[in-house]
């Protein structure tokens, strides 16, 4: 690996590094996304609030490996995730078949036109 910690691919000392693609190539589970899926109450509360507010097509930006996007799909019946890392999206698509996943940045209007989300999370 290029760095000894996955965090260094994002910020090193006080400088933005932003090597998301390389981070997902070098680390199978940065931020322990799979490990902490069910343990963060704030994620569950956020998903409940999205549902309670009547949203039907949430789009998770920076979805990484797709764990929250999948949780949204399980709760709401529809969801999509967007991430700039192609490797992260490939892994998300392999693990979760029902949500839609896009390789892109958040400013890509094509994603919004295609998926037409009613909320961003």
C-alpha positions in Angstrom: 0.0 0.0 0.0 1.1 3.6 -0.6 0.2 4.7 2.9 0.2 2.9 6.2 -3.3 4.2 7.1 -6.3 4.6 4.8 -7.0 8.1 6.3 -3.7 9.3 4.7 -5.3 8.8 1.2 -7.8 11.5 2.1 -5.9 14.0 4.4 -2.3 13.9 5.3 -1.3 16.2 8.1 -3.5 19.2 7.1 -3.5 18.8 3.3 -6.2 17.3 1.2 -4.8 14.3 -0.7 -8.1 13.0 -2.1 -6.8 9.7 -3.5 -10.1 7.8 -3.0 -9.6 5.4 -5.9 -6.2 4.3 -4.7 -7.6 4.0 -1.1 -10.3 1.6 -2.3 -7.7 -0.4 -4.3 -5.4 -0.7 -1.3 -7.9 -1.2 1.5 -10.8 -3.6 1.3 -12.9 -1.9 4.0 -11.8 1.7 4.7 -13.7 3.4 7.6 -14.7 -0.2 8.6 -17.9 0.3 6.6 -19.0 -3.3 6.7 -18.0 -3.8 10.3 -19.8 -0.8 11.7 -22.9 -1.0 9.5 -25.5 -1.9 12.1 -23.8 -0.3 15.1 -24.2 3.4 14.4 -27.6 4.6 15.7 -27.3 7.9 13.8 -27.4 6.0 10.5 -30.6 4.2 11.5 -32.1 7.5 12.7 -31.2 9.3 9.5 -32.8 6.5 7.4 -35.9 6.6 9.6 -36.1 10.4 9.1 -35.8 10.0 5.4 -38.7 7.6 5.4 -40.8 9.6 7.8 -40.5 12.6 5.6 -42.0 10.7 2.7 -38.9 10.4 0.5 -39.1 7.7 -2.1 -35.8 8.1 -4.1 -32.8 9.0 -1.8 -29.4 9.4 -3.4 -26.4 8.8 -1.1 -23.4 10.8 -2.1 -20.0 9.5 -1.2 -21.6 6.0 -0.8 -18.3 4.2 -0.8 -19.0 0.4 -0.6 -22.8 1.0 -0.6 -23.7 -0.1 2.9 -26.0 2.8 3.7 -27.4 2.8 0.2 -28.4 -0.8 0.8 -29.9 0.0 4.2 -32.0 2.8 2.5 -33.2 0.3 -0.1 -34.2 -2.2 2.5 -36.2 0.5 4.4 -37.7 2.5 1.6 -37.6 0.1 -1.4 -35.5 2.4 -3.6 -32.1 4.1 -3.4 -29.0 5.0 -5.3 -25.5 5.8 -4.4 -22.8 7.9 -6.0 -19.0 7.8 -5.5 -16.0 9.1 -7.4 -14.2 5.8 -6.8 -14.8 3.3 -9.6 -13.4 0.5 -7.4 -15.8 1.4 -4.5 -18.8 1.3 -6.9 -17.7 -2.0 -8.5 -17.5 -3.5 -5.0 -20.9 -2.0 -4.0 -22.5 -3.5 -7.2 -21.0 -6.9 -6.5 -22.4 -7.0 -3.0 -25.7 -5.2 -3.4 -27.8 -6.0 -6.5 -30.9 -3.9 -6.0 -29.8 -0.2 -5.4 -28.5 1.8 -8.3 -24.8 2.9 -8.1 -23.1 5.6 -10.1 -19.4 6.4 -10.6 -19.4 10.1 -10.7 -19.0 13.3 -8.7 -22.0 15.0 -7.1 -22.0 17.7 -9.7 -22.8 15.4 -12.6 -26.3 16.4 -13.7 -26.7 13.3 -15.8 -27.0 11.2 -12.6 -29.7 13.5 -11.3 -31.6 13.4 -14.6 -31.4 9.6 -14.8 -32.2 8.8 -11.2 -34.3 11.9 -10.3 -33.7 11.8 -6.5 -36.1 13.4 -4.1 -33.4 13.8 -1.3 -29.6 13.7 -0.9 -28.0 12.0 2.0 
